[in-house]
Amino acid sequence: MHQVRHGIEDAGPLRGIDRRLLACVHKKIRALLPIQVSSWRSLQSGPAERDFQIIASTGKGKTLSYALPTLNTLAKFANKERKVLVLVPSTELAKQVATEFHPFAEAIFAKVATYNTALQRKRRTTAILSRKRRAQLVTGRAEVKLRGRHVQCDILIVTPSQVQNLSRVLSHTILNTCIIDEADKLTRQLHQGWLAHVNSIAASMKQTLRTHVGERRFKVKRTILVSATLQSDGSDAYRVNTHAMKNVFESHFCDLHLPLGLRELCVLTAPKQKVGTLRKILKLFEGESIIVITSSVITCSYVWEQMKKLNRATRLVKYSGCMSKMEQKSSLEAFRSGNSRVMIASDAAARGLDIPSVGLVVLYDAPLHVETYIHRVGRTARAGATGIAITFCCNSERQQFESLSSSIRRHTAVAYHDAQDFLDEAISEELRTAESDPTKTR
């Protein structure tokens, strides 16, 4: 079974799309993915007052699924008086989303920007900066500024902590769309206080319409929640100021599911054997791009130190939430460019990061929640590619992992192996064959 893709020789499934956007789609996209078609049909045909949840497995093009309908709506406003706010969990994901938006926004002469607090702090130390409060926005090719009470860009991509800094500016901005990416994670981060600011903005974006039967309040802002693990019953969205929420799925089924080309293995190993088993796996898949995901920053640092001692010939990079933004950026660039083939990471790398060439993901610690598992293994087998996910599991954790795994819709069953099996040449050859021959993972 192959993933269904939709050709774009003409407007096809993108009925009603702006001709400038369509020309850019022809240049940038070879074929539309199912969630992109489903989102277009739902967001373009539904009423403006309805809000949406976009739910699709990892690596299936969710960013463009909301970017294209949003930009098509924005293109209808000649002077771009309406703005789009996109919330993402991290600055790295903000840059990634801005990169996805940029060529399509450029086609309709719209400006995309991310908020850079580091640059703001740096410029405050210079004598050039005036006493007036200003924030600096950085986009792909140009710099856009926030001056006074007006946002001088069309699509603003920020993290929750940055929303509070911009609350005064956003309260005087006419928002057309508010998009919350990785919404299930962000709605649980209430300690940051961002949700109150977003809800207050949403409450203010209503107008009164006089009719022959009286007055009616209606929304002029649409809210879109996006994630691979959003609950279809709306339990993740109840804290957000939404109205008439509708779910958008990539296909007819709506349960949690994994990519088609993903092969899963569970390695039964004792805690003391994990480091040695990981070393064998890295040697077995030498030359491939590998992400090892741990459950904590402390474990991430420990595994990284141990692997550096045991694999001196392999260049390793570390990625965790306790690292500075510059260190995280340096690690990602080294991994994406191929200078480093192995990245030891905490859960900071489990969401949002799009690195298409990853062939293997190793879960050093068995996850406790099904959503965590889906996001971790979703770093491989992205956009129709194949990949392997290996989970380390103690014997005492096997029952819990089997219970967790049973709630996921998958195309191939999980294969269980003892740690000693990785010394067996037959198992090694089987894994190598599955990696090189995509049909065997399907």
N, C-alpha and C positions, 0 to 999 in steps of 0.2 A: 504493500500500500504506500503510495507516494503522496506527499502533501499537495493539496490542490492549490494552484496558483492561477491568477486571472491575468490574461494578457491585456495590454493597454495600447493596442494598435490605434484605437480611437478612444473616445471618452469612455465607452463601454460601461463598466460598473460605476464610474465617476460621473454620473449624469448631473448636469448643472454646474460643473466645475468651471472656474474662471479660465479663460483661454491661456493666460500667462502662466498660471499654475500647471495647466495641462502640458504646455510646452516644456516646462521644467521637469515634470514627471516623466515625460518621454526620454529626457536626457539622463536622468538620475536613477530611474527605477526600471529594471528589466521586467518584473512581474509583481503584481500586488499580492500580498499575503491575505489569507481569509479574514483575519481580524480587521485589517484595513478596509476591506470591502464592507464587512458588517457594520463597522463604525460609521463609514461614510453614509450608508443607507439610513442608519438610525438617526444620526445627528443632523443630517440634511433634511430628512422628511418629517422629523418630530417638531412639535411646537417649541418655541423659544423658552417657554416657562418650565419645560421638563428638564430635569437633571439626569445624568447618566453615570453608570458604573461600567468601565471597560475591563473585562476579565478575560485574560488569555495567558497561556503558559509562557514561560521565560523564553526570550530570544525569538519572539514571533512578530516583532515590528510594532509594538504598542505605541512607541513615540510618534511615528508617522500616522498611526490610526487616529490620534487626536490632533496632530499638527495640521494635516491637510484640511479637515472640515473647519477648524478654527481659522486658518488663514483664508479659506474661501469666504467665510463670513466677514472677516476683516476687510477683504478686498472690495466689498460692496460699499464701504464707507470711503468716500472720495478724500476727505481730509483726515481720515484715521483718528476721529475724535474718541473712538472706543479703544480700550486697552485690554490686553490679555495678561493675566498673572499666572505664572506656573510655579508651584511649590515642589521642591525635590529634597531628599534627605541630606545630600552632601554637595559641597562645591564642585567636586569632581563630576558628579552626575549632572550638575547644572551646566558645566562646560560641554558635556556630552550631548545634552538635550539642545543646547544652543547651536552646536555644530549640525545637528539634524535639521533644526529649523532654518538655519541661515540661507541655504541656496533657494529654498522655496519662498521665504520672506523677501529675499532680494528681488525675486521675480515680480512681486507686487509692490516694490519700493517701500517695504516695511522694515523697521529697525528692530533687531533682536539684541537683548543685553542681559548680562549677568551682573549681580552686585558684588563688588570686590571690596571687602572691608579692609583687607591688608593695604591696598593702594590708598584707601581713604586715610588710614592712620599715618601712612608714610607722607602723604601730601600735607597733612596738618603740621608736620614739623618744618615745613618750608615757609619762607617769608612771602612766597607768591600767593599763597592761599589767603583769601579775604576772610573777614570775621563772620561773614554770613555762613550759615550751615549749608554745606553741599556734600553730596555723595558722589562717588565716581563709579561709573558703569563701564565695563569693558566688554566689547563684543569682538567678533572675529577679526575685523579689519579696521574698525574705527572706535573712537571713544565717544560715549554719549553721557551727558550729565543730567543730574536731577537738580533743578534750580527752583528755589522757592517752593511753591505748592503744585507744581506741574511735572508730570513725568514726560521727558523728551524722548521716549521710545515707544514702540507699539507692543512688543512682547517682552515682559520683564520676568526673568527666571531667578528665583531666590530660594534660600533655605529658610526653615522656620525661624531661626535666630535673627535673620536679617529682616523678616517681616516686621518685627517690633521696632527696628530702627527706621523703617519706612512707613510706619503706621500713620503719621501725620500727613505725609505726601499722598498715600493711597486713599485716605479718607476724602480727599478732594479730587480724586481721579475717577472718571467714568469707566468702570470695568465692564467689558462685554462678556468675558469668560474667565472663570477661575478654575484652574486645573491642579489637582493634587496627585502627583505621581507617587507610587509606593504608598498609597493612602492608608492601607491597613497598618503600616509601621508608624506613619506620622500621627495618626489619630491616637496612638498609644503614648506618644511623647508629650503628654499634656503638661509636664513639668516645665517645658520651655515657654508656655504661655502664649503660643502663636495662634491657637485656635480661637481665642477670644477676639483677637484683632480681626481675623478673617471673617468671623461670624458678624461682628459689628459692621464691617464693610458690606457684607451681604445683606444685612437688614436695612441698610441705608439705600441700597440699590433697588428700590421699589418706587413705582409711580401710581398715581390714582387716575383711573379712567372713568369719565362720566358717561353713563349710558341712560337710555330712556327709563330704565328700571332702578336707577340709583347709581351708586359709586362702587367701583370694584378695584381692589389692589392687585397689581400684577408685577411680576419680576422682569427686570431688564438685564439680568445677569444669569448666565448658565454656569452650573458647577459640574465638573467632570472628575470623577474619582477613577484612578487607574492602578491596577496591580494584578499579579498572577494569583494571589491568594485572598482576594476580597470575598467576603461571604455574600452569596447571592440573596440572602434574606434581608440584607441591609443592616445587619448588626454592627458592621464596621463604620457605617455612615450616620448613625443616629446622633452623634455629637456635632456633625457638620450641619449648617443651615441649608438643607436641601428640600426640594419639592418634587413630588410625583416621580420618584427615582425609577429609572428603567435600566435593566441589565443588558449589556451588549456582549455576546459571546462569539468566539471564532467559529463555532460549529453548533450542531443541534444539541450536543451534550453540555451540561453546565457544571459537572463535578470536577474536582481537582484532578489534573492529568499532567503527564510528562511528555516531553518532545518525542516524536516518532523514532528518531535515530539514536536514542539513548539506550545504552546497555548498562544494567545495574548489577553490581557484585557486592556481597557482604562478606567480609573477612573476619572470621572468629579468632580473636587473639586476646591474650592476657594483657593487662595494662603495661607490664614491664617489657612486653615483646613488641609494642607498637613502633618504637624507634627502629628496631632491627627490621621489622616487616616493611616499614616505609622505605628504608634504605634499599631493600630488595626490589620494591616496586619501582623506585626511581631508576634503578639500574636496568630493570626490565624494559622500561619505556624511555630509555635514554635517547635524547634527540627530539622528543616531543615536548610541546608546551603543556606544563602541568601546574595546577593550582592545588595546594594543600590547605584546607580550611579547618581551623581549630575553633573551639568554643569560647576561648577567652584570649585576652591580650597576653597574659602570663604564659599560657600554653604555647601561644604563637612564638614568643621570644625563646622559650625553652627548646622547641622543636627546631627553630632556625639555628640556634647555637649548636645543637647536636648534629644537625645535618651538615653544617659547615665543617665540623671536625671529621665526620665520617665520609663526606663527599668533597674532598678538596679540589677535585678536577672539575666539579660542576659549580657554575656561578649561580648563587641563590640570592633572591631579593625578599625582603620582608615588607608586608603591608598590614598595618593595624591602626586602630583609632587613636592610639597614644602617640603616633608619629606626627610631626609637623606637616603642614600642607605641602611644603617644598619637598620633604622626604617622601611623602606619598606620591607626589607627581613624578619624582625621579625614579621610584620603583616601578611605577606603571609604564613609564616611557621605556625603561630598560626591558621590561617584560614584553611589551607590545612590539618593540623593534626586533626582538629575538636575541638581544645581547645576553639575556638571561632566560633560561628555559623553565625554571622552577620558581614559583612564588609561594612562600609560606605566609598565610594570611589569617586574620581573625574574621569574625562575621562582618566586619566592615566591607569585605569584598564580596559578600554573599548577595548583595542587591545592586541592581542597576548597571554595574560595570559590563560593558559590551566589548569582549575580546574574542573575535570570531575564530581565531586559530587554536583555541584550547582543545586538546584532544582527550585530556584526562583530568578528572577532579577527584581528589582523595579527601574524604571526610574523616579527619583524624579522631574526632569524637562523635559518637552516635547522637543525633539530634533528639530533642525531647518533644518537639512539635512538628506536625506534618508540614506546616507552612515553612518552617525553617529548612526542612529537608528539600522541599521543592525549589526554594531559592538557591540553596547551595549547589545542588546538582545541575541547576539551570545555567551554570557558568559554561557548560559544554553542550554540544549538540544544538547549537543555536542556528536559527534561520535555515532549517532543513539539513544542516550538516549532521554527521554522526559523532558520537563520543562515548566515553566510558566513565562511570561514576563508581568509585570503590568506597565503601563505608567500613571503618573499623568498629567492631562490636564485640564486647565481652560476652561470655556465655550467660551471665546474669542479665544482660541487656537484650538478649535475642528475642524474648517474648514480647517485650515492649516495642522493639523495632518491627517485628512482624505485625503487631496490632496497628502500629502507625502506618506501615506500608500497605496494609490491606484496604485503607480508605482512599487510595490513589488509583486512578484509572491509568493503566499502562499497556504497552503493546507486547512486551516480553516480561516474563517472570524474573524475579530477583534470583540470582545464582549464589548459593552459600558455599564458601570454601573455608577450610582450616588454614591458619597461617602457614603451616608447613607445605601446603599445596603449591605455594609460589616457588618452591624448590624443584617441583616436578616439571620436567621439560614439556610434558603434554599440556599442562595448564598454561604454561608460558606461550607455547605455540598457538593454543586456542585463542588467547587474548590478542596476540599479534595478528592472527588471521582475521579476527573480528574487527580490529582497528583498520586494517588495510582494505577489507572487503565490506563496503557499506551494506550489501544485501544480507549479510549474516547477522547484522544487528537489527534487522527489521523482520 
